[in-house]
Amino acid sequence: MIAPIPKDIPDLPPIPGIAALAPYNVPSTAVVAPVHRPLAAAFRLLAAMTAAAGIAIDLYLGSPAHVLSYFAAQSNLLAAVVLAASARRAWMARRPLPAALTGGTLLYVLITGLVYHLHLANRPGGFSMTGETASLHGWQALANLVLYTVTPVAVVIDWLLLTRPAPLAMRYAATWLVYPLVYLAFCLTRGAMLSPGTTERYLYPFVDADRHGYVGILGNTAILGVAFYALALLVVALDHLRPDPLRHGGRRPENRISSPATGGLK
């Protein structure tokens, strides 16, 4: 009777006198065939065009330099570029963008949407980046809907349902906050350089030094900083917990080939 062949054959020991070669990585395309994802590409392209259209409306209605000074405009512009680049990679079956970039983009548009809906939208007359003080209507209302609601929702859908988990490293939560801190410094410097009484001297009410003073702004910044950091940690945690939308069961292949002296094909 012939003994059954074992499923896992142990690796041969290294040969004395011959240095063992270290394992080395190979591109995933050498093991797994590239996959074209036209539906993901179409969704991302549509979302990118929508975000760009929202920014274009505000640029037409107001001063381009003034509109582009807002965090909302910058985060939507970043989302449009990242979504367009991700659409191209999905269409051409190329590797996705770095997880730190897509995760940071998600965080910034979430900040934009949450700050608007929880604080800015409740102001008398609403809030706009074009200096509109009357009740928002028409094209201005459409632009606000796109920039503060449609784009954040689209980025969340893309990240949750169409983007493979990295998973993200915990250090990214602190790294992502560098841009909001730099933007805060920009807002304060811009306000200090403009003469008192200038319309929209301070872009957001919680960084208005004339109303709150720099001590009050420091308090507001501390509260927002803690909230933004908690949101960033939530993004990292969800990335570790969410399912892989591209995985159809089974163990994900390890795209690593070990040398014959240290192990077999893995």
TORKOL-4160 file (C-alpha; in steps of 0.2 Angstrom, whole numbers, padded with zeros to 4 digits, m for minus):
266
<pt num="1" X="0000" Y="0000" Z="0000"/>
<pt num="2" X="0007" Y="0017" Z="m0005"/>
<pt num="3" X="0007" Y="0030" Z="0008"/>
<pt num="4" X="m0003" Y="0046" Z="0004"/>
<pt num="5" X="0007" Y="0061" Z="m0001"/>
<pt num="6" X="0007" Y="0074" Z="0012"/>
<pt num="7" X="m0001" Y="0091" Z="0008"/>
<pt num="8" X="0012" Y="0101" Z="0016"/>
<pt num="9" X="0030" Y="0096" Z="0011"/>
<pt num="10" X="0043" Y="0103" Z="0023"/>
<pt num="11" X="0056" Y="0115" Z="0016"/>
<pt num="12" X="0073" Y="0107" Z="0013"/>
<pt num="13" X="0087" Y="0113" Z="0026"/>
<pt num="14" X="0099" Y="0126" Z="0019"/>
<pt num="15" X="0115" Y="0119" Z="0011"/>
<pt num="16" X="0130" Y="0122" Z="0022"/>
<pt num="17" X="0143" Y="0134" Z="0015"/>
<pt num="18" X="0130" Y="0142" Z="0003"/>
<pt num="19" X="0122" Y="0159" Z="0009"/>
<pt num="20" X="0103" Y="0159" Z="0010"/>
<pt num="21" X="0095" Y="0171" Z="m0001"/>
<pt num="22" X="0082" Y="0183" Z="0007"/>
<pt num="23" X="0064" Y="0183" Z="0002"/>
<pt num="24" X="0060" Y="0196" Z="m0011"/>
<pt num="25" X="0044" Y="0204" Z="m0017"/>
<pt num="26" X="0037" Y="0203" Z="m0034"/>
<pt num="27" X="0023" Y="0213" Z="m0042"/>
<pt num="28" X="0005" Y="0206" Z="m0039"/>
<pt num="29" X="0003" Y="0206" Z="m0058"/>
<pt num="30" X="0016" Y="0192" Z="m0059"/>
<pt num="31" X="0004" Y="0181" Z="m0049"/>
<pt num="32" X="m0013" Y="0188" Z="m0051"/>
<pt num="33" X="m0020" Y="0194" Z="m0068"/>
<pt num="34" X="m0025" Y="0212" Z="m0068"/>
<pt num="35" X="m0044" Y="0215" Z="m0066"/>
<pt num="36" X="m0053" Y="0229" Z="m0076"/>
<pt num="37" X="m0067" Y="0238" Z="m0066"/>
<pt num="38" X="m0077" Y="0248" Z="m0078"/>
<pt num="39" X="m0092" Y="0251" Z="m0065"/>
<pt num="40" X="m0080" Y="0257" Z="m0052"/>
<pt num="41" X="m0071" Y="0268" Z="m0065"/>
<pt num="42" X="m0088" Y="0275" Z="m0071"/>
<pt num="43" X="m0094" Y="0279" Z="m0053"/>
<pt num="44" X="m0078" Y="0288" Z="m0049"/>
<pt num="45" X="m0077" Y="0298" Z="m0065"/>
<pt num="46" X="m0095" Y="0304" Z="m0062"/>
<pt num="47" X="m0092" Y="0309" Z="m0044"/>
<pt num="48" X="m0076" Y="0318" Z="m0049"/>
<pt num="49" X="m0085" Y="0328" Z="m0063"/>
<pt num="50" X="m0099" Y="0332" Z="m0050"/>
<pt num="51" X="m0087" Y="0339" Z="m0038"/>
<pt num="52" X="m0078" Y="0349" Z="m0051"/>
<pt num="53" X="m0095" Y="0356" Z="m0057"/>
<pt num="54" X="m0099" Y="0362" Z="m0039"/>
<pt num="55" X="m0082" Y="0371" Z="m0038"/>
<pt num="56" X="m0085" Y="0378" Z="m0056"/>
<pt num="57" X="m0102" Y="0385" Z="m0051"/>
<pt num="58" X="m0094" Y="0394" Z="m0036"/>
<pt num="59" X="m0079" Y="0400" Z="m0046"/>
<pt num="60" X="m0092" Y="0408" Z="m0058"/>
<pt num="61" X="m0103" Y="0416" Z="m0045"/>
<pt num="62" X="m0089" Y="0423" Z="m0034"/>
<pt num="63" X="m0070" Y="0428" Z="m0035"/>
<pt num="64" X="m0060" Y="0413" Z="m0039"/>
<pt num="65" X="m0046" Y="0418" Z="m0027"/>
<pt num="66" X="m0058" Y="0420" Z="m0013"/>
<pt num="67" X="m0067" Y="0404" Z="m0017"/>
<pt num="68" X="m0052" Y="0394" Z="m0018"/>
<pt num="69" X="m0046" Y="0400" Z="m0001"/>
<pt num="70" X="m0060" Y="0390" Z="0008"/>
<pt num="71" X="m0056" Y="0373" Z="0015"/>
<pt num="72" X="m0072" Y="0366" Z="0007"/>
<pt num="73" X="m0066" Y="0371" Z="m0011"/>
<pt num="74" X="m0049" Y="0364" Z="m0008"/>
<pt num="75" X="m0055" Y="0347" Z="m0001"/>
<pt num="76" X="m0068" Y="0345" Z="m0015"/>
<pt num="77" X="m0054" Y="0349" Z="m0028"/>
<pt num="78" X="m0043" Y="0336" Z="m0020"/>
<pt num="79" X="m0058" Y="0324" Z="m0020"/>
<pt num="80" X="m0061" Y="0327" Z="m0039"/>
<pt num="81" X="m0042" Y="0324" Z="m0043"/>
<pt num="82" X="m0041" Y="0308" Z="m0033"/>
<pt num="83" X="m0057" Y="0301" Z="m0039"/>
<pt num="84" X="m0052" Y="0305" Z="m0057"/>
<pt num="85" X="m0035" Y="0296" Z="m0055"/>
<pt num="86" X="m0044" Y="0282" Z="m0046"/>
<pt num="87" X="m0056" Y="0280" Z="m0060"/>
<pt num="88" X="m0042" Y="0279" Z="m0073"/>
<pt num="89" X="m0033" Y="0266" Z="m0063"/>
<pt num="90" X="m0048" Y="0255" Z="m0061"/>
<pt num="91" X="m0052" Y="0256" Z="m0080"/>
<pt num="92" X="m0034" Y="0252" Z="m0084"/>
<pt num="93" X="m0032" Y="0238" Z="m0071"/>
<pt num="94" X="m0018" Y="0247" Z="m0063"/>
<pt num="95" X="m0013" Y="0247" Z="m0044"/>
<pt num="96" X="m0024" Y="0258" Z="m0033"/>
<pt num="97" X="m0019" Y="0275" Z="m0026"/>
<pt num="98" X="m0009" Y="0274" Z="m0009"/>
<pt num="99" X="m0021" Y="0271" Z="0005"/>
<pt num="100" X="m0015" Y="0286" Z="0015"/>
<pt num="101" X="m0020" Y="0297" Z="0000"/>
<pt num="102" X="m0038" Y="0290" Z="m0002"/>
<pt num="103" X="m0040" Y="0289" Z="0017"/>
<pt num="104" X="m0034" Y="0307" Z="0019"/>
<pt num="105" X="m0046" Y="0313" Z="0005"/>
<pt num="106" X="m0060" Y="0304" Z="0014"/>
<pt num="107" X="m0056" Y="0313" Z="0030"/>
<pt num="108" X="m0056" Y="0330" Z="0023"/>
<pt num="109" X="m0072" Y="0329" Z="0014"/>
<pt num="110" X="m0080" Y="0322" Z="0029"/>
<pt num="111" X="m0074" Y="0337" Z="0039"/>
<pt num="112" X="m0081" Y="0348" Z="0025"/>
<pt num="113" X="m0098" Y="0340" Z="0026"/>
<pt num="114" X="m0099" Y="0338" Z="0045"/>
<pt num="115" X="m0094" Y="0356" Z="0049"/>
<pt num="116" X="m0106" Y="0363" Z="0036"/>
<pt num="117" X="m0121" Y="0353" Z="0042"/>
<pt num="118" X="m0118" Y="0354" Z="0060"/>
<pt num="119" X="m0113" Y="0372" Z="0061"/>
<pt num="120" X="m0112" Y="0383" Z="0045"/>
<pt num="121" X="m0129" Y="0378" Z="0038"/>
<pt num="122" X="m0138" Y="0384" Z="0054"/>
<pt num="123" X="m0132" Y="0402" Z="0052"/>
<pt num="124" X="m0145" Y="0416" Z="0047"/>
<pt num="125" X="m0145" Y="0417" Z="0028"/>
<pt num="126" X="m0135" Y="0401" Z="0026"/>
<pt num="127" X="m0117" Y="0400" Z="0021"/>
<pt num="128" X="m0108" Y="0402" Z="0005"/>
<pt num="129" X="m0091" Y="0404" Z="m0002"/>
<pt num="130" X="m0096" Y="0418" Z="m0014"/>
<pt num="131" X="m0100" Y="0431" Z="m0001"/>
<pt num="132" X="m0119" Y="0428" Z="m0004"/>
<pt num="133" X="m0128" Y="0435" Z="0012"/>
<pt num="134" X="m0146" Y="0432" Z="0006"/>
<pt num="135" X="m0155" Y="0415" Z="0008"/>
<pt num="136" X="m0147" Y="0403" Z="m0004"/>
<pt num="137" X="m0156" Y="0398" Z="m0019"/>
<pt num="138" X="m0153" Y="0393" Z="m0038"/>
<pt num="139" X="m0136" Y="0389" Z="m0043"/>
<pt num="140" X="m0129" Y="0394" Z="m0026"/>
<pt num="141" X="m0140" Y="0381" Z="m0017"/>
<pt num="142" X="m0135" Y="0368" Z="m0030"/>
<pt num="143" X="m0116" Y="0371" Z="m0027"/>
<pt num="144" X="m0118" Y="0370" Z="m0009"/>
<pt num="145" X="m0128" Y="0353" Z="m0011"/>
<pt num="146" X="m0114" Y="0346" Z="m0022"/>
<pt num="147" X="m0099" Y="0352" Z="m0011"/>
<pt num="148" X="m0106" Y="0348" Z="0006"/>
<pt num="149" X="m0117" Y="0333" Z="0003"/>
<pt num="150" X="m0115" Y="0325" Z="m0014"/>
<pt num="151" X="m0096" Y="0324" Z="m0014"/>
<pt num="152" X="m0094" Y="0318" Z="0004"/>
<pt num="153" X="m0107" Y="0304" Z="0001"/>
<pt num="154" X="m0099" Y="0299" Z="m0015"/>
<pt num="155" X="m0082" Y="0298" Z="m0007"/>
<pt num="156" X="m0089" Y="0287" Z="0007"/>
<pt num="157" X="m0097" Y="0275" Z="m0005"/>
<pt num="158" X="m0082" Y="0274" Z="m0015"/>
<pt num="159" X="m0071" Y="0270" Z="0000"/>
<pt num="160" X="m0083" Y="0258" Z="0008"/>
<pt num="161" X="m0089" Y="0248" Z="m0007"/>
<pt num="162" X="m0076" Y="0250" Z="m0021"/>
<pt num="163" X="m0059" Y="0252" Z="m0012"/>
<pt num="164" X="m0049" Y="0238" Z="m0005"/>
<pt num="165" X="m0044" Y="0239" Z="0013"/>
<pt num="166" X="m0025" Y="0244" Z="0016"/>
<pt num="167" X="m0026" Y="0242" Z="0031"/>
<pt num="168" X="m0022" Y="0260" Z="0036"/>
<pt num="169" X="m0008" Y="0263" Z="0050"/>
<pt num="170" X="m0013" Y="0271" Z="0066"/>
<pt num="171" X="0000" Y="0285" Z="0063"/>
<pt num="172" X="m0010" Y="0291" Z="0048"/>
<pt num="173" X="m0023" Y="0299" Z="0060"/>
<pt num="174" X="m0010" Y="0311" Z="0066"/>
<pt num="175" X="m0002" Y="0314" Z="0049"/>
<pt num="176" X="m0018" Y="0319" Z="0041"/>
<pt num="177" X="m0021" Y="0333" Z="0053"/>
<pt num="178" X="m0005" Y="0343" Z="0047"/>
<pt num="179" X="m0015" Y="0350" Z="0032"/>
<pt num="180" X="m0030" Y="0357" Z="0044"/>
<pt num="181" X="m0017" Y="0365" Z="0055"/>
<pt num="182" X="m0008" Y="0373" Z="0040"/>
<pt num="183" X="m0025" Y="0379" Z="0034"/>
<pt num="184" X="m0028" Y="0387" Z="0051"/>
<pt num="185" X="m0012" Y="0396" Z="0050"/>
<pt num="186" X="m0016" Y="0402" Z="0033"/>
<pt num="187" X="m0033" Y="0408" Z="0038"/>
<pt num="188" X="m0026" Y="0418" Z="0053"/>
<pt num="189" X="m0012" Y="0425" Z="0043"/>
<pt num="190" X="m0024" Y="0430" Z="0029"/>
<pt num="191" X="m0036" Y="0439" Z="0041"/>
<pt num="192" X="m0022" Y="0448" Z="0049"/>
<pt num="193" X="m0015" Y="0455" Z="0033"/>
<pt num="194" X="m0032" Y="0461" Z="0027"/>
<pt num="195" X="m0038" Y="0478" Z="0034"/>
<pt num="196" X="m0052" Y="0478" Z="0048"/>
<pt num="197" X="m0070" Y="0479" Z="0041"/>
<pt num="198" X="m0065" Y="0469" Z="0025"/>
<pt num="199" X="m0079" Y="0457" Z="0019"/>
<pt num="200" X="m0076" Y="0439" Z="0023"/>
<pt num="201" X="m0060" Y="0444" Z="0032"/>
<pt num="202" X="m0060" Y="0428" Z="0041"/>
<pt num="203" X="m0066" Y="0414" Z="0031"/>
<pt num="204" X="m0075" Y="0404" Z="0044"/>
<pt num="205" X="m0084" Y="0411" Z="0060"/>
<pt num="206" X="m0075" Y="0400" Z="0072"/>
<pt num="207" X="m0058" Y="0407" Z="0067"/>
<pt num="208" X="m0064" Y="0426" Z="0068"/>
<pt num="209" X="m0051" Y="0434" Z="0078"/>
<pt num="210" X="m0061" Y="0450" Z="0079"/>
<pt num="211" X="m0076" Y="0441" Z="0087"/>
<pt num="212" X="m0067" Y="0428" Z="0098"/>
<pt num="213" X="m0049" Y="0434" Z="0100"/>
<pt num="214" X="m0034" Y="0423" Z="0098"/>
<pt num="215" X="m0038" Y="0415" Z="0115"/>
<pt num="216" X="m0055" Y="0410" Z="0109"/>
<pt num="217" X="m0048" Y="0404" Z="0093"/>
<pt num="218" X="m0036" Y="0393" Z="0102"/>
<pt num="219" X="m0050" Y="0385" Z="0112"/>
<pt num="220" X="m0061" Y="0382" Z="0096"/>
<pt num="221" X="m0045" Y="0375" Z="0088"/>
<pt num="222" X="m0043" Y="0363" Z="0102"/>
<pt num="223" X="m0061" Y="0357" Z="0102"/>
<pt num="224" X="m0060" Y="0355" Z="0083"/>
<pt num="225" X="m0043" Y="0346" Z="0083"/>
<pt num="226" X="m0049" Y="0333" Z="0096"/>
<pt num="227" X="m0065" Y="0330" Z="0085"/>
<pt num="228" X="m0055" Y="0329" Z="0069"/>
<pt num="229" X="m0042" Y="0317" Z="0077"/>
<pt num="230" X="m0056" Y="0306" Z="0083"/>
<pt num="231" X="m0064" Y="0306" Z="0066"/>
<pt num="232" X="m0047" Y="0301" Z="0058"/>
<pt num="233" X="m0045" Y="0287" Z="0071"/>
<pt num="234" X="m0063" Y="0281" Z="0066"/>
<pt num="235" X="m0057" Y="0280" Z="0048"/>
<pt num="236" X="m0042" Y="0270" Z="0052"/>
<pt num="237" X="m0053" Y="0258" Z="0063"/>
<pt num="238" X="m0066" Y="0256" Z="0050"/>
<pt num="239" X="m0053" Y="0252" Z="0037"/>
<pt num="240" X="m0047" Y="0237" Z="0048"/>
<pt num="241" X="m0065" Y="0231" Z="0051"/>
<pt num="242" X="m0074" Y="0234" Z="0034"/>
<pt num="243" X="m0075" Y="0219" Z="0022"/>
<pt num="244" X="m0064" Y="0218" Z="0006"/>
<pt num="245" X="m0076" Y="0222" Z="m0009"/>
<pt num="246" X="m0064" Y="0213" Z="m0021"/>
<pt num="247" X="m0062" Y="0197" Z="m0011"/>
<pt num="248" X="m0074" Y="0183" Z="m0016"/>
<pt num="249" X="m0069" Y="0171" Z="m0002"/>
<pt num="250" X="m0053" Y="0161" Z="0001"/>
<pt num="251" X="m0036" Y="0167" Z="0007"/>
<pt num="252" X="m0029" Y="0182" Z="m0002"/>
<pt num="253" X="m0013" Y="0176" Z="m0011"/>
<pt num="254" X="0003" Y="0181" Z="m0004"/>
<pt num="255" X="0013" Y="0189" Z="m0019"/>
<pt num="256" X="0030" Y="0183" Z="m0012"/>
<pt num="257" X="0043" Y="0171" Z="m0019"/>
<pt num="258" X="0056" Y="0164" Z="m0007"/>
<pt num="259" X="0073" Y="0158" Z="m0012"/>
<pt num="260" X="0075" Y="0139" Z="m0014"/>
<pt num="261" X="0087" Y="0139" Z="0001"/>
<pt num="262" X="0074" Y="0147" Z="0013"/>
<pt num="263" X="0058" Y="0140" Z="0007"/>
<pt num="264" X="0047" Y="0136" Z="m0008"/>
<pt num="265" X="0035" Y="0146" Z="m0018"/>
<pt num="266" X="0023" Y="0156" Z="m0006"/>
